[in-house]
């Protein structure tokens, strides 16, 4: 996964894979998703990212598999 932030437009692009985009859907006024030909998520664009996605406060946490 790659996250790109374009300061000049306050836009974040989250890329999940390199598949070819077949369709773009508007999820809300500021959020769009790109889908491949099988309907799998390719990327997500977030406009006005500082307020919509609370950028630049990004964190990543990997949760390990619970052991019994």
C-alpha positions, -999 to +999 in steps of 0.1 A: +000+000+000+012+035-008-001+068+005+006+099-014-003+134-002-005+163-026+001+195-006-009+219-033-044+204-037-048+189-001-055+155-017-045+121-004-042+091-027-042+056-011-031+029-035-038-007-025-024-024-057-013-017-092-044-032-110-059-013-139-088+009-129-121+000-146-144+023-127-144+052-103-172+056-078-180+087-057-185+075-021-191+110-007-184+146-018-147+142-010-140+105-013-137+084-045-127+048-050-112+031-080-122-005-088-107-030-112-127-051-137-135-076-109-148-049-086-118-051-063-105-019-046-075-004-064-072+031-048-090+057-028-088+095-033-096+118-004-101+155-012-097+181+016-076+154+033-064+175+062-100+178+076-117+148+059-090+123+069-073+142+097-040+143+078-011+146+087-020+124+117-014+090+101-007+059+121-001+023+113-006-006+136-002-043+128-022-066+149-007-101+154-028-132+153-042-141+187-029-173+201-051-195+223 
